[in-house]
Amino acid sequence: MASDAQIGPQPEAPAAPDSVEMPRPTAAPLVLALGITLLAAGVALGTGFLVVGAAVVVAGLSIWIVQLLPGRGHVHESLVEPARPLPVRAVPGVVEHLRPGMPGYRLRLPQDVHPVSAGLKGGIAGGAAMPVPALLWGLLSGHGLWYPVNLLAGMLLPGVGRMTVPELERFNPTLLVAALIIHVAMSVVIGLIFGVLLPTLPAVPRPIAWGGLLMPIVWTGASYLAMSVVNPALPGKVSWPWFLLSQLVFGITMPAVVLGAKRLPRVVAGVAGGLAGGAAMALPAVLWAAASGRGFWYPVNLLAGMLLPGPGKLEGAALGSFHPDWFLAASAVHAVLSVCFGVLFALMTPRLPPIPGPIVWGGLVLPLVWTGIAYGLMGVVNPVLQDRVAWAWFIVSQFVFGVTAAVVVLRSEMIPVPPAGLGPDRVADFVAGEGGGRS
């Protein structure tokens, strides 16, 4: 608009040719808003604001009302000379259309998948191999073959938690049927899910693959053996699922640091990776200590039990209290093992062969899924059984399941997914595993 804002009303000028009538700019709304604000402030701040606000409101309304009188509130603006658009010119040429069957015609990703039967076979094979470590633990521990079977049934039947150890060591047909149902159902379901998701999972770098698989096994095995020798009663006080999670965090963090420190010497990179992994590994242990209510020093004292015999003689609250000598021992064990594993890993990684992606995902993800489901269900149905399960052996069983299922799925053929659109999708290929691909 060409006119400037004016508070006082002015008579309208005669209309010029090629002009349009517009409302005259005015400050009346701003003045009225200011007055209302002052009135509202006067309620809390005093009479002075009320008087000034009322005067400003009256002034704003007066200005606005005057603008509404005939011949007062409008102004004529000249029209701009109309612009003429440029003519649209046609350009010869056409776009080639994709036809059914051509590359890129409505592709569905992933382009190659495993048949459903591959996941089914992988789950059955993994389920058949998984009981071997569990039954071996039953024999070595002296509980017998039926003890791990009955514990597995405790994931479903609430009465198992009230049974004594001698009762759990005996054969029970009801518990056997329940354990078989749980074992077969979970093996098949997890195998099917793994077979379907496998083509969509990304490749894993070799250092991360070896770190994620090797470090949890080495750390957990060394800790279990050291505790069993120095303090035989101590392994039963460790929450091995949380312990494994800590080692997994170490196994992923340490290789990631080593992989990112390419400019440093391998030994220095290994030391940095070990220290970083050791610092990150403590987080799940601290979270478990807080969630379980045992106190911050409980996992620290358990770690000291790998070196000192004292922690194995204490129970409950005594293990959750601070002991300076145990803290120093745990810190030394933690730092030495972390740095040693980091340096060994940095030196060995270039010589290690690559691991197929399915083996990595099977060995990492499936044990976590199996152990998490079992631990959670037992915590709801039979919390007492969580303390009776040898979780270190349980995790080994799930690792055997994951690797076996991954190998079976990996060796199955890959079926190309036909483009969406016209033509049959050959659903039978995905169910029966027929129809080409590699084996």
Secondary structure, DSSP 8 states (H G I E B T S, - for coil): --S---SS--------TTEEEEE---SHHHHHHHHHHHHHHHHHH-HHHHHHHHHHHHHHHHHHHHHTSTTTSEEEEE---------------------TTSTTSS--SSSEE--HHHHHHHHHHHHHHTHHHHHHHHHHHTS-THHHHHHHHTTT-GGGGGS-HHHHTS--HHHHHHHHHHHHHHHHHHHHHHHHHGGGS----HHHHHHHHHHHHHHHHHHHHHHHHH-TTSGGGS-HHHHHHHHHHHHHHHHHHHHH-TTS-HHHHHHHHHHHHHHHHHHHHHHHHHHHTS-THHHHHHHHTTT-SGGGG--GGGGGS--HHHHHHHHHHHHHHHHHHHHHHHHHGGGS----HHHHHHHHHHHHHHHHHHHHHHHHH-GGGGGTS-HHHHHHHHHHHHHHHHHHHHTS--EE---SSSS---HHHHHH--S----
